[in-house]
Amino acid sequence: MLEMLMQWYRRRFSDPEAIALLVILVAGFGIIFFFSGLLAPLLVAI
């Protein structure tokens, strides 16, 4: 099972641009999730 996951990981994320996209998406969702209480009033004020 672990070998199958490692093969999938190598196939999907061998490209550095794919890893960069994944990091950007995770960071974006994390910022929205953790700072939603602060971002919502700022977006409404704009």
C-alpha distance (Angstrom), angle and dihedral (degrees) to the residues before:
residue distance angle dihedral
M1 . . .
L2 3.79 . .
E3 3.80 91.0 .
M4 3.80 90.2 53.0
L5 3.81 90.8 52.3
M6 3.79 91.5 47.9
Q7 3.82 91.2 51.7
W8 3.80 90.8 49.6
Y9 3.81 90.3 48.8
R10 3.81 92.2 50.3
R11 3.82 92.2 47.9
R12 3.79 95.4 47.8
F13 3.80 102.3 36.2
S14 3.80 104.1 34.1
D15 3.81 88.1 104.2
P16 3.84 112.9 81.3
E17 3.80 90.6 -145.2
A18 3.81 90.4 59.2
I19 3.80 90.2 53.6
A20 3.81 90.8 48.2
L21 3.81 90.6 51.1
L22 3.80 91.0 49.4
V23 3.82 92.0 50.4
I24 3.81 92.3 47.9
L25 3.81 92.4 49.2
V26 3.80 93.9 47.2
A27 3.81 91.4 47.1
G28 3.81 91.5 48.3
F29 3.79 93.7 49.9
G30 3.80 90.4 45.0
I31 3.79 92.5 52.4
I32 3.80 91.7 48.0
F33 3.81 92.0 46.8
F34 3.81 98.1 46.6
F35 3.81 98.9 36.0
S36 3.80 99.5 36.8
G37 3.81 90.8 112.2
L38 3.78 89.7 57.6
L39 3.80 98.6 36.8
A40 3.81 97.5 50.6
P41 3.84 96.1 63.9
L42 3.80 90.7 43.1
L43 3.80 92.1 53.0
V44 3.81 91.6 46.3
A45 3.81 90.6 49.9
I46 3.78 90.6 54.6
